[in-house]
Amino acid sequence: MIKAEKHGLIGHITLNHPEAHNALSKSAMREATARLDTWTDTDIRALVLTGTGKSFCAGASLDELGDGDWDNNPLTALCDRVEAFKAPVIAALNGGVYGGGMELALACDFRIGVTGIRMFAPPARLGIHYEARGIARAVQRLGPQMARRVFLLAEKFDDEALLQAGFLDRLVTPNELQSAAAEMAETLASMAPTAVQGMKRTILEISQGRLDETAAKARGAQCFASDDHQEGLAAMREKRPPEFTGK
């Protein structure tokens, strides 16, 4: 159900259960979370998350919604890991985004969608109060009024509405999705990793209202003292692409 590969500095995770719209079982969510954990100490500089078939993800499998205790929600844990992953994560949305699939997409740093994409979160129609941390993610990314439309009205959004609302950063044809995601990932991988990863963390802390200014200043000082900073300056003077090592 989950395919994970690493090619050079770029990781790829593919949700591979198209007959179920890539709905995630608890075991699949734990598998994806574990993979992110194993990649934490690698040299990955960008991660692409996508799906197979007509849908990106339909969230948690409906077959398991009434099964067991969801106090320790594995979907929330997976989204937390994606959000906090050291390198930027690109959601290459190959198709429909439904329920918890929306939260998984919002946990990513960037979202590229295909023309014809649809988004819909049905908890209110199922008598479900969506996980509070997932609602918070939607409020942080989209604003409280958009979150009301998503969760209270269970409104369905098409591709243009998602682009206008800021859910999507880019809208491309299905044939362009793979190359668009690869181009963005390669751009991220070409940047100084300590600076990118430090600023990703600072942006996340600010968006959540929990900025640690001392830690952010320390990350800034680390970058100024790095070999990559000197390489960036040298490359600019010499009018050539920089070659960053993460040191």
ABEGO torsion letter per residue (X at the ends): XBBBBBBEABBBBBBBBAAAGGBBBAAAAAAAAAAAAAAAABABABBBBBBBEABABAEBBAAAAABEBAABBAAAAAAAAAAABABBBBBBBABBBBEAAAAAAAABABBBBBBGBBBBBAAAAAGBBBBAAAAAAAAAAAEAAAAAAAAAAGBBBBAAAAAAAGABABBBBAAAAAAAAAAAAAAAAABBAAAAAAAAAAAAAAAAGABBAAAAAAAAAAAAABAAAAAAAAAAAAGBBBBBAGX
